[in-house]
Structure formats: C-alpha cells, structure tokens
Amino acid sequence: MLKKFFFITTITLIITSCNTGNKPNISTVKINQQFFRFDKEIYNLPTDMGDSVVIPLSKKYDKFLEMYCYQIIGIGSPYSIDFPAHLKTFKEDYVVSEVYDKVEKNFADMSSIKEDFNTAFRFYHYYFPDKQIPNIYTFVSGFNSAIVTDDSILGIGLDFYLGKNCKYYPQLSMPQYIIRNMEPDMMLPDAMNAWLSMVFEPADTTQNMLSNMIYQGKIQYVINKILPDINDTLKFGFSKKKLEWCSDNENRMWTYFVGHKLLFKKDHLLIKKFIDEGPFTVPFGQQSPPRTGAWLGYRIVSQYMTNNPNVTLSQLMAEKDYQKILTLSAYNP
C-alpha cells in the first residue's frame, strides 16, 4: 500500500451564522453531470482480468482511469500488459481489501449524496453559467488521495470519509485535527472547496498575507452560496464552539493583524500559520480554530459584497486586486 498522503480539507473559515441572502430558485436549472461509482466497478472486477474486461473499462473511464492508475494508486499505465497484475496486487493488499469492504458497506447507497452534488452544481451553474460541470467519480485510493480534480473530473476517495472512529486513521499517524473531519457529511463541502480552488486559481499577485486571506475568503464566500442549505459546522468543518469563538474575537484578531503589521508580510511560513489547517492558531491560543486569517478574509469579502451589491459572483472571482476589495469593503470590525 502506498504511503503518500494527500489531504484536501474544507477551508475552515468561520462565522457564527452565514446568511447568504435570498436563495435563488434553481428548479429550472439543468446540468449534464454523471456520477460514477468507480470504486464499485473496480471492487467487482474478476480476479483473472483479460482484454474483455480491461478494454471496456478503459473506454468507459478513459481519462479518469489514467488519473487513478498514474496519480492516485501509482501502478502505471492502464494500457500496459501488466495492468491486470498490478491492479490485482493493489486490491489484494490486506488493508486495501478491508477498506474496500468497509467502503462498500458504508456507501452501499449514495443516492442522497449524488442528489446533494447535483443540487450544489446546479447552484454553481446558476452563478457561473460559462464554467464546465465535472463528472464525479468515487474511488478507493489506499489512503493516497482524498480529492482529485481535472478540467472535467471531480474524484472523491471514499476511504477518507469512513468516520472519525475508523481504526485506520490513527494507525496511519493522521493528526486528530484532520481525523475529526473525515466524516461522510464532509464529503460535499470538501469536494466543492477543491473544485473551486482549481477553477479559480489564485492570481500571481497572491504573495502577501492580505492576498492569501482574501483569496481564501472568496472561495469560502462562493461555497456559502452554492451550499446554502448545509449547516455551518459542515461547511466550515468546525464545532459550534469554534464558530462562536471567531465571532466573539473578530475585533481582537483584526487588531492583532493590523497592530503587528502582518497584512503585507510576504513571509511564507508566517502566512501558513494563519491560513493552513492545524489544531489552532498559535498566537490566539488553544481555544482558537486554525485558519483565522482565512476566516477574516471571508469576513472582508462578505462585507465587500454587502457594500457593493452590483458585483456578481463571477466579477468577485475575477477581481485580482485584493487591496481594492479590502478598501471597498470598508472592513472595520
């Protein structure tokens, strides 16, 4: 079993109540999206695979099959003569085999999850009608990848959503702050976060603290719009207590950033302390959540959109002048 770990977790930007305004009517919005249970298909492949199995598989999954074999489980080309043997070795690994069984049990019926994804991408299409809608593929990765994306692909590693009590996670030395969000309900917000981060890549100017904060804030603002019916604790991956802490300490955090002149710092390691996942934000103590800089970015973006009601979501995501967003937000908690 491969030992490389790749985590895509929900951006933990927090606010006690994220009122996204009036929810648009998407009842007439139609999208062309397929939801593939690739994990089931691989799980049920015969042991003695031949061309009669491999060729239809490669035709059906094409680009995603290549991503899976090369990028996710690292067994090389699916068109190689050795592909059946390599896939068999991966599947018959003791832990991978157990994980497949658990995935098939836990996700025997994904119809409601499929519908949730369809709804999210109909909201996405409503706000961004010119953007491509990806097909969705579920897979088992051997704990290599949680989410993978490409122009037309959104892949989800179900082995990363077996629940925080799954025995394998601590055995793999995953930190508790990651494990606590490895729940099935986190699959949708995690996936949408990853998709938006791919579609709306940061500008070349995303170098200082402020730019990183506002970029992350823009991503979270869109997540709130396309997942309007999901509880804040799921969208943000934090407990209610952590959400309340951010709301109660918003002024204190902003004062710290301004007082220590952090907004225009370009120190990569310093930026990571306020943007990346972790158990908490060190300068603010163990009661704080991580990503507090990103949360403030979300608050700035929210106020910018409130004060500039004619700005569309497309225009927001196209705006690369982060200083302009801060100025026009008139943010002053």
C-alpha positions in Angstrom: 0.0 0.0 0.0 1.3 3.4 -1.0 2.4 5.7 1.8 1.8 9.1 0.3 -1.0 11.1 1.8 -2.8 14.0 0.1 -5.4 15.9 2.1 -7.9 18.3 0.8 -9.9 19.6 3.7 -12.6 22.2 3.9 -11.3 25.7 4.3 -12.1 26.4 7.9 -13.3 29.9 7.7 -15.7 30.6 10.5 -18.7 32.8 11.2 -21.5 32.0 13.6 -24.2 32.5 11.1 -23.5 32.7 7.4 -26.5 34.4 5.9 -26.1 34.2 2.2 -29.1 36.3 1.4 -32.1 35.1 -0.7 -31.5 31.7 -2.2 -32.1 31.7 -5.9 -34.7 29.4 -7.5 -32.8 26.7 -9.4 -35.8 24.5 -10.2 -35.4 25.1 -13.9 -31.5 24.9 -13.9 -30.4 21.8 -15.7 -26.9 20.4 -15.8 -25.3 17.5 -17.6 -23.4 15.6 -14.9 -22.7 11.9 -14.4 -22.0 10.2 -11.1 -19.8 7.1 -11.4 -19.3 4.5 -8.7 -15.8 3.7 -10.0 -15.0 2.1 -6.6 -17.7 -0.5 -7.1 -16.7 -1.3 -10.6 -13.0 -1.9 -9.6 -14.1 -3.8 -6.5 -16.2 -6.2 -8.6 -13.7 -6.8 -11.3 -12.9 -10.5 -11.8 -9.5 -11.7 -10.5 -8.4 -13.0 -13.9 -8.9 -9.8 -15.9 -8.3 -10.0 -19.6 -8.8 -7.7 -22.6 -12.5 -8.4 -22.5 -12.6 -6.6 -19.1 -9.9 -4.0 -19.5 -10.9 -2.6 -22.9 -14.5 -1.8 -21.9 -13.2 -0.3 -18.6 -10.7 1.9 -20.4 -13.3 3.1 -22.9 -15.8 3.9 -20.2 -13.5 5.8 -17.8 -10.7 6.9 -20.2 -9.1 9.9 -18.6 -10.1 9.2 -15.1 -8.8 5.6 -15.3 -5.4 7.1 -16.3 -5.6 9.5 -13.3 -6.5 6.7 -11.0 -3.7 4.4 -12.1 -0.9 7.0 -12.5 -1.7 9.7 -10.0 -3.8 8.1 -7.3 -2.6 4.5 -6.8 0.7 4.7 -8.8 0.5 1.4 -10.7 1.4 2.9 -14.1 -0.4 2.7 -17.4 -3.8 1.0 -17.6 -2.9 0.1 -21.1 0.1 -1.8 -20.1 0.2 -5.6 -20.4 1.0 -5.7 -16.7 -2.0 -3.6 -15.7 -4.3 -6.5 -14.6 -1.5 -7.9 -12.3 -0.7 -4.5 -10.8 -4.3 -3.8 -10.1 -4.8 -7.2 -8.6 -1.8 -6.6 -6.3 -3.2 -3.3 -5.1 -6.7 -4.7 -4.5 -5.5 -7.8 -2.6 -3.3 -5.8 -0.2 -4.7 -6.8 3.2 -5.6 -3.3 4.4 -6.9 -2.1 1.0 -9.1 -5.2 0.8 -10.5 -4.5 4.2 -11.0 -0.9 3.3 -12.9 -1.8 0.1 -15.2 -4.0 2.2 -15.9 -1.1 4.7 -16.4 1.4 1.8 -18.9 -0.9 0.1 -20.8 -1.3 3.4 -20.8 2.3 4.4 -21.6 3.7 1.0 -23.9 0.9 -0.3 -26.4 3.6 -1.3 -25.1 7.0 -2.4 -28.3 8.3 -4.0 -28.8 11.1 -1.5 -25.1 12.2 -1.8 -25.5 12.1 -5.6 -28.5 14.4 -5.3 -26.7 16.8 -3.0 -23.9 17.1 -5.5 -26.3 17.7 -8.3 -28.0 20.4 -6.3 -24.7 22.1 -5.5 -23.6 22.1 -9.1 -26.9 23.5 -10.2 -26.3 26.4 -7.9 -22.8 26.6 -9.3 -24.1 26.7 -12.8 -26.7 29.3 -11.9 -23.9 31.6 -10.7 -21.2 30.6 -13.2 -23.1 29.5 -16.4 -20.0 29.5 -18.5 -18.0 27.2 -16.3 -17.8 23.4 -17.0 -19.6 20.9 -14.9 -17.5 18.0 -14.0 -18.4 14.3 -13.8 -18.0 12.8 -10.4 -16.1 9.6 -9.7 -15.8 7.8 -6.4 -12.8 5.6 -5.7 -10.7 3.8 -3.1 -7.1 5.2 -3.0 -5.4 3.2 -0.3 -5.3 6.4 1.7 -3.3 8.3 -1.0 -5.8 11.0 -2.2 -9.0 12.4 -0.8 -10.0 14.6 -3.7 -8.6 14.9 -7.2 -9.7 17.3 -9.9 -9.2 18.0 -13.6 -11.0 20.2 -16.1 -13.9 17.8 -16.3 -13.3 15.4 -13.4 -14.0 15.6 -9.7 -12.8 12.4 -7.9 -13.6 11.5 -4.3 -11.7 9.0 -2.3 -14.3 7.3 -0.1 -11.6 5.8 2.1 -11.2 9.3 3.5 -14.8 9.5 4.7 -15.2 6.4 6.8 -15.8 8.3 10.0 -13.6 9.8 12.7 -13.7 6.4 14.6 -12.2 4.5 11.7 -9.3 2.4 13.1 -7.0 3.0 10.2 -6.7 6.8 10.5 -4.7 6.9 13.8 -2.7 3.9 12.6 -1.6 6.0 9.7 -0.4 8.7 12.1 -3.0 11.2 10.8 -3.4 14.1 13.2 -6.6 14.4 15.2 -7.5 17.7 13.7 -7.6 16.0 10.3 -9.4 12.8 11.5 -12.2 14.7 13.2 -13.4 15.9 9.8 -13.2 12.6 8.0 -16.9 12.1 8.2 -19.3 11.3 5.3 -21.0 14.7 5.8 -17.8 16.5 5.0 -17.5 14.9 1.5 -19.6 17.6 -0.3 -18.0 20.7 1.2 -14.5 19.2 0.8 -15.2 18.4 -2.8 -16.7 21.8 -3.6 -13.7 23.5 -1.9 -11.3 21.5 -4.0 -13.2 22.2 -7.3 -13.5 25.9 -6.7 -9.8 26.1 -5.8 -8.9 24.5 -9.1 -11.3 26.6 -11.2 -10.4 29.9 -9.5 -6.7 29.6 -9.1 -5.0 32.4 -7.1 -3.5 35.3 -9.1 0.2 35.6 -9.4 0.0 38.5 -7.0 -1.2 36.3 -4.2 2.0 36.7 -2.3 1.4 38.6 0.9 -0.8 37.8 3.9 -3.7 40.0 2.8 -3.9 38.5 -0.7 -3.9 35.0 0.7 -6.6 35.9 3.3 -8.9 37.4 0.7 -8.3 34.7 -1.9 -9.4 32.1 0.7 -12.3 34.3 1.7 -13.5 34.4 -1.9 -13.5 30.6 -2.1 -15.5 30.4 1.1 -18.0 33.0 0.1 -18.8 31.0 -3.0 -19.1 27.8 -1.0 -21.7 29.5 1.2 -23.7 30.5 -1.9 -23.6 27.1 -3.6 -24.3 25.1 -0.4 -27.0 27.3 1.2 -28.8 24.5 3.0 -25.8 22.9 4.7 -25.1 23.6 8.3 -22.3 26.0 9.0 -20.4 23.4 11.1 -20.2 21.2 8.0 -19.4 24.0 5.5 -16.6 25.2 7.7 -15.5 21.9 9.4 -15.7 23.4 12.9 -17.7 22.9 16.0 -20.3 25.4 17.1 -17.9 26.4 19.9 -15.2 27.3 17.4 -17.6 29.2 15.3 -18.7 31.3 18.3 -15.0 31.9 19.2 -14.3 33.6 15.9 -17.4 35.7 16.1 -16.6 36.8 19.6 -13.0 37.6 18.8 -13.2 39.2 15.4 -12.1 42.6 16.6 -9.3 41.2 18.6 -7.9 39.2 15.7 -8.1 42.1 13.2 -6.4 44.4 15.7 -3.6 41.8 16.1 -3.1 41.7 12.3 -3.1 45.4 11.9 -1.1 46.1 15.1 1.7 43.7 14.2 1.7 44.9 10.6 1.0 41.4 9.2 -1.2 42.3 6.2 1.6 43.0 3.8 4.1 40.4 5.1 5.4 38.0 2.4 6.9 35.5 4.8 5.6 32.2 3.6 6.0 30.4 6.9 4.2 33.2 8.7 1.3 33.2 6.2 0.9 29.4 6.7 0.4 29.9 10.5 -2.8 31.8 9.8 -4.0 30.1 6.6 -3.2 26.4 6.8 -5.0 23.7 8.7 -3.9 22.8 12.2 -5.1 22.2 15.8 -5.4 26.0 16.5 -3.9 29.4 15.6 -0.8 29.7 17.9 -0.9 33.5 18.5 -4.5 33.3 19.6 -4.3 30.3 21.9 -5.7 26.8 22.1 -9.3 27.9 22.2 -9.0 29.4 18.7 -9.5 27.5 15.5 -6.9 27.3 12.8 -7.1 29.4 9.6 -8.2 32.5 11.4 -6.5 34.7 8.7 -8.6 33.0 6.1 -11.7 33.5 8.3 -11.0 37.2 8.4 -10.6 37.1 4.6 -14.1 35.6 4.4 -15.5 38.4 6.6 -13.8 41.1 4.4 -15.2 39.5 1.2 -18.7 39.3 2.8 -18.6 43.0 3.7 -17.3 43.8 0.3 -20.2 42.1 -1.4 -22.7 43.7 1.0 -21.4 47.2 0.3 -21.2 46.6 -3.5 -24.4 44.8 -4.3 -24.0 45.1 -8.1 -20.9 42.9 -8.0 -21.7 39.4 -9.2 -20.0 36.3 -8.0 -18.3 36.0 -11.4 -16.9 39.5 -11.0 -15.8 38.8 -7.5 -13.8 35.8 -8.5 -12.3 37.6 -11.5 -11.2 40.5 -9.3 -7.4 40.1 -8.6 -6.9 43.5 -6.9 -7.1 42.3 -3.3 -6.3 45.7 -1.9 -9.3 47.1 -3.8 -11.5 44.5 -2.2 -10.3 45.5 1.3 -10.7 49.2 0.6 -14.2 48.9 -0.9 -15.3 46.5 1.9 -14.8 49.3 4.5 -14.0 46.5 6.9 -13.6 47.7 10.4 -14.9 45.2 13.0 
